[in-house]
Amino acid sequence: MPLKPELCVVQTIPREGPGLIGDLATDRGWQMQLTQLWTRQPLPQPRPGRAFLLLGGPASANDSHGRMPELVRLCESLLEQQVPVMGICLGLQVLAKARGCTIRPARQRELGWLDGQGRPWQLHHTQDGARHPLLRNLPNPLPVFQLHGEEVASNDRVQTMASSPLCHNQIVALGPAAYGVQGHMELDKDMVERWFIEDEDLHTISQQAELNGAGLEKLRPIGRTFYGNWLEMAAGQLALA
């Protein structure tokens, strides 16, 4: 493995970047490679010393146009070769699609900081999650920012580690080195402010932008712990490869 592990970040739209994960990885000595899917940049390919981070966006993993089929094929290779990979929101769904799972419309869109009753979105650990190093030192339940209208259907290929009443597969394992989270814990101030301006789904709950400061204060340590756990796990997996 190279002296510095490499984190290959696949970004599907400009407003959904790696957020605090980029800072965490850099602070821990990772090299960063960013691929912008809306350009002609080729997708990075698996090789020793590389882990992958697949970010969110408004596309569907079921799309048969654009570069989505290409991204699904990359995920098939990552899963087959047991490359360390984390998928966020759309990234989770693309990984699950590559694993043979069904991606379907959610019973209800989960948006913003609060649900329809004004309660913070929360994820609850399953028994598998409570024992897993990915959720080490995280509260139960844990807060999350939501922005999705599709979900991963459950089957025997999915190990659910955290769930919510409206969406069962919130944090999952899809293989020995593949993980995903449906909600967002990677947010920083610039990202969430831009989302409320640019994302049409969030325009329906624009009043929740007033909660960004308090929400980020609560979410930031959660995200740092969660993605810190994953980076530690990924580095260990690369060292053993």
C-alpha positions in Angstrom: 0.0 0.0 0.0 1.3 3.6 -0.7 2.5 5.5 2.3 -0.7 7.6 2.1 -4.0 5.8 1.3 -6.0 7.4 -1.5 -9.7 8.4 -1.2 -11.4 8.5 -4.6 -14.5 10.7 -4.3 -17.2 10.5 -6.9 -19.4 13.7 -7.0 -22.6 13.7 -9.1 -23.6 17.3 -8.8 -21.7 20.5 -7.7 -23.6 21.2 -4.6 -23.2 17.7 -3.0 -19.5 17.5 -2.0 -17.6 15.5 0.6 -18.1 18.2 3.3 -16.4 17.4 6.5 -15.2 14.0 5.2 -12.6 15.8 3.1 -11.2 17.6 6.1 -11.2 14.4 8.2 -9.4 12.4 5.5 -6.8 15.1 4.9 -6.1 15.5 8.6 -5.6 11.7 8.8 -3.1 11.7 6.0 -5.2 10.5 3.1 -4.6 11.7 -0.5 -7.8 13.0 -2.2 -8.9 12.4 -5.7 -12.2 14.1 -6.8 -14.1 13.0 -9.9 -17.0 15.2 -11.1 -19.5 12.9 -12.8 -21.1 15.8 -14.8 -17.8 16.3 -16.7 -15.9 14.0 -19.1 -13.6 12.9 -16.3 -13.1 9.1 -16.4 -14.2 7.3 -13.3 -11.3 6.1 -11.0 -10.7 2.4 -11.0 -9.8 0.0 -8.1 -6.2 -0.4 -7.4 -4.1 -1.1 -4.2 -4.3 1.6 -1.6 -7.6 3.1 -2.8 -10.9 3.5 -1.0 -14.0 5.1 -2.6 -16.6 7.6 -1.4 -19.8 7.9 -3.5 -21.8 11.1 -2.9 -25.4 12.0 -3.3 -27.5 13.8 -5.8 -31.0 14.0 -7.4 -30.5 11.2 -9.9 -31.8 7.7 -9.5 -29.7 4.5 -9.3 -32.4 3.1 -11.7 -31.6 5.7 -14.4 -30.6 4.0 -17.7 -29.2 7.3 -19.2 -26.2 9.5 -18.6 -23.3 8.0 -16.6 -25.4 6.1 -14.0 -24.9 2.7 -15.7 -21.2 3.3 -15.7 -21.3 4.2 -12.0 -23.2 1.0 -11.3 -20.6 -1.0 -13.2 -17.8 0.6 -11.1 -19.7 -0.4 -7.9 -20.0 -4.0 -9.1 -16.2 -4.0 -9.4 -15.7 -2.4 -6.0 -18.0 -5.0 -4.4 -16.4 -8.0 -6.3 -12.9 -6.9 -5.3 -13.9 -6.0 -1.7 -12.6 -2.4 -2.1 -13.4 -0.2 0.9 -16.3 2.0 -0.2 -18.9 4.3 1.5 -22.0 5.5 -0.3 -24.1 8.5 0.8 -27.8 8.8 -0.2 -27.7 8.2 -4.0 -24.2 6.6 -3.4 -25.8 4.1 -1.1 -28.5 3.3 -3.6 -26.0 2.8 -6.5 -24.0 0.5 -4.4 -27.1 -1.4 -3.4 -28.2 -1.6 -7.1 -24.9 -3.1 -8.0 -25.4 -5.6 -5.2 -28.7 -6.7 -6.8 -31.0 -4.8 -4.5 -34.2 -3.1 -5.6 -34.3 0.7 -5.4 -37.9 1.9 -5.0 -39.9 5.1 -4.2 -40.0 5.7 -0.4 -43.3 5.6 1.4 -42.7 9.3 2.2 -40.0 11.7 1.2 -37.7 12.5 4.2 -36.5 16.1 4.0 -34.5 18.5 6.1 -34.0 18.6 9.8 -37.5 17.8 11.0 -40.3 15.4 10.1 -43.9 16.4 9.3 -44.7 16.5 13.0 -41.8 18.9 13.8 -39.5 16.2 15.3 -35.9 15.8 14.5 -35.1 12.9 12.1 -33.5 10.1 14.1 -31.9 6.8 13.3 -32.1 3.8 15.7 -29.3 1.2 15.9 -30.3 -2.4 15.2 -28.7 -5.2 17.1 -26.1 -5.6 14.3 -25.4 -1.9 14.3 -24.9 -1.8 18.1 -22.1 -4.3 17.8 -20.5 -2.8 14.7 -17.3 -0.6 14.7 -18.9 1.7 12.2 -21.3 3.0 14.9 -18.8 3.0 17.7 -19.2 5.9 20.1 -22.4 7.1 18.4 -25.6 7.9 20.4 -28.7 5.8 19.9 -30.8 7.3 18.4 -28.6 9.5 16.3 -29.6 12.7 14.5 -29.4 13.1 10.7 -30.3 15.5 7.9 -32.6 13.9 5.3 -33.0 14.5 1.6 -34.3 11.5 -0.3 -37.4 10.1 -2.1 -36.2 6.6 -2.9 -35.0 3.8 -0.6 -33.2 0.4 -0.7 -35.6 -2.5 -0.3 -34.6 -5.1 2.2 -33.3 -8.5 1.2 -30.7 -11.0 2.3 -27.9 -8.9 0.7 -28.4 -6.0 3.1 -27.2 -5.9 6.7 -29.2 -3.1 8.4 -27.3 -1.3 11.1 -29.6 1.7 11.7 -33.2 2.3 10.7 -36.1 4.7 11.1 -39.9 4.1 11.0 -40.3 5.4 7.4 -37.1 3.9 5.9 -35.7 0.7 7.2 -32.3 0.7 5.5 -30.7 4.0 6.8 -27.2 2.7 7.6 -26.2 -0.6 6.0 -23.4 -3.0 5.2 -23.5 -4.4 1.6 -20.3 -6.5 1.9 -17.2 -6.9 4.0 -15.9 -3.5 2.9 -19.0 -1.7 1.6 -21.2 0.5 3.6 -23.8 3.2 3.0 -25.9 5.8 4.8 -29.2 7.1 3.4 -29.1 10.4 5.3 -26.5 13.1 5.6 -24.0 13.5 8.4 -21.2 15.0 6.2 -22.8 18.5 6.0 -20.9 21.7 6.6 -22.2 25.3 6.7 -21.6 26.1 3.1 -23.2 22.9 1.8 -26.4 23.1 3.8 -27.0 26.8 3.0 -26.5 26.1 -0.7 -28.9 23.1 -0.6 -31.7 25.2 0.8 -31.1 27.7 -2.0 -30.6 25.3 -5.0 -32.5 22.1 -4.1 -36.2 22.3 -5.2 -37.3 19.7 -2.8 -36.0 21.8 0.1 -37.9 24.8 -1.1 -41.1 23.2 0.2 -39.6 23.4 3.8 -37.5 26.6 3.3 -38.4 27.7 6.9 -36.2 24.9 8.2 -33.1 26.8 6.9 -33.5 28.8 10.2 -32.4 25.5 12.0 -29.1 25.2 10.1 -26.9 26.7 12.9 -28.3 24.6 15.7 -28.7 21.5 13.5 -25.1 21.6 12.4 -23.8 22.1 15.9 -25.5 18.9 16.9 -24.7 17.0 13.7 -21.0 17.9 13.3 -19.6 15.7 16.1 -21.9 12.9 14.9 -20.5 13.1 11.4 -16.9 13.4 12.6 -17.3 10.2 14.7 -19.2 8.2 12.1 -16.9 9.0 9.1 -13.8 8.9 11.4 -14.8 5.3 12.2 -15.2 4.5 8.6 -11.8 6.0 7.5 -10.1 4.0 10.3 -11.8 0.8 9.1 -11.0 1.6 5.5 -7.3 2.3 6.3 -7.1 -1.0 8.2 -8.7 -2.9 5.3 -6.2 -1.4 2.8 -3.3 -2.2 5.0 -4.3 -5.9 5.0 -4.9 -6.1 1.2 
